[in-house]
Amino acid sequence: MHVRILGPLELATDEGRSLTPRALKLRSLLALLSVNSERVVSADTLIDALWSGAPPRTAGTALQVYISKLRKHHEDLASDLQTKPPGYLFDLRSHQLDLRDFDSLMARARQAETSGLTEEAAELLQAALDLWTGPALADMRSLPVLDSFARQLDERRMVAHERRFELELTLGRHNTIISELHGLISEHPMWENLHYLLMLSLYRSGRTAESLKIYNRARTTLVESLGMEPSLRVQQLHRAILARAAWLDNPSLLHAS
């Protein structure tokens, strides 16, 4: 069985047949148990989350009904969704959880980078990012507790993107990441490090004028939206590009040494 939370919530068989419940409360319960897989989640915690801190008097009984319906949804759920005082445990050790795969690939990427295997590290980061099909738990953000957890996962995704771009730059592959950076900046216009990486990529691709335009656009966005100038790091890169500083052409450098 496959459980996917790096995108819309999905429960599927090994053959790809979707088993995702349609009812919102069942999907919410499945998501809450999945993000806490292999940990006991108390009934009180589930009730508080499912009803956003304002449960009805019958919430305890209703939770038991939802648990029963989930178990009847598929035979694997019946055996792996266990009652464990003071609540329930969803045992996914024998199944595939995309978040667990993501964490594993990220750990392998860090190890490869530490060992000096830059290209392998970049490939592992890309494999980790390929697991994502959209914002984490994209269809479950109406529950505050899931929205908070999903935002944390989205931040980890962005960190993975950023580190992969940095590795690609040190490998001299600045041309290959420009379109991706443009796309991510359109989604996250306030993420200054993306602007920095795009400016550097464009400069190293012989597109100095475009690099300077990116700085001006980023500055305008920050000043108009937040009333603040770009970070010192971005400003220093801007000055280095204007001066055509020698370090800019060294793939092993991402900033002045």
Secondary structure, DSSP 4 states (H G I P E B T S, - for coil): -EEE-SSS-EEE-TT--B---SSHHHHHHHHHHHHTTTSEEEHHHHHHHHTTT---TTHHHHHHHHHHHHHHH-HHHHHHEEEETTEEEE--TTSEEHHHHHHHHHHHHHHHHHTT-HHHHHHHHHHHHTT-SSSTTTT-TTSHHHHHHHHHHHHHHHHHHHHHHHHHHHTT-HHHHHHHHHHHHHH-TT-HHHHHHHHHHHHHTT-HHHHHHHHHHHHHHHHHHHS-PPPHHHHHHHHHHHHT-GGGG-TT-SS--
